[in-house]
Amino acid sequence: MFTGIVECIGTISSLSTSSSSGTTLTITTPTFLLTDAHLGDSISINGTCLTITSFTPTSFTVGVSPETLRRTNLGRLAQNSTVNLERAVSAATRMGGHFVQGHVDTTATIVGVKEDGEARVFRFRPRDAGVMRFVVEKGYVTIDGASLTVTRVSEDDGEGDVGGDGGEEGEKEKGWWEVMLIAYTQEKVVTAGKKVGEEVNVEVDMVGKYVEKSVRGYLEGLEGEGIRERGGVLEKIVERIVERKLKGR
């Protein structure tokens, strides 16, 4: 479990792939990050939870599975690439961001970047459009391991310049959202230096997933009782709530 508050930026010092050991990354990092490290510790690399297999005072090594390479942007890393790093939470960690699992849902392509004063606005279009139902304005989204606030969302074909009010003429993309990076954050995360066309790792807020699963289970129960055939589901839910309240009087 992580918070989405990036602790530092690391550099890929070596990358190797073999048929026997798979893909291995060695990352150079500031010494403070590894002062309490142990073999087998979890660490977030661009929002991907991986396991430390070896380490020195200034670097550590992780193995990357084929599934992880397919689902994330880690397969596009090369020597000297930079990555966001965060250690797993401890009992003393302050929850400054939100609950992040380090399980990347999909990648997203940067389709727009715009300066807004000292801030920088990024627009993302996900590879898997299905994640859009979990992205809400002013909600959380994890981009390359950084907990960020969504400032704009469009689930359909929408017009509007990046960082605009949606009423201006601009490029159309189906399903996108925007985040704004303040000047301080730009210095602390690798995403700030990325350009249009580059990819980022995305993890949506897991709370939304649990809510959807619970609601779906409830609605499936209603369907099993034939309620969907007798009227609107929402109407029947309200009727049930009112009925229970009246019985409790």
Helices and strands as residue ranges (DSSP letters): E 8-18, E 22-28, G 31-34, E 42-45, E 48-55, E 59-64, H 66-71, G 74-76, E 82-87, E 106-116, E 119-126, G 129-134, E 140-143, E 146-158, E 173-181, H 183-186, G 190-193, E 199-204, H 206-224, H 227-230, H 233-247
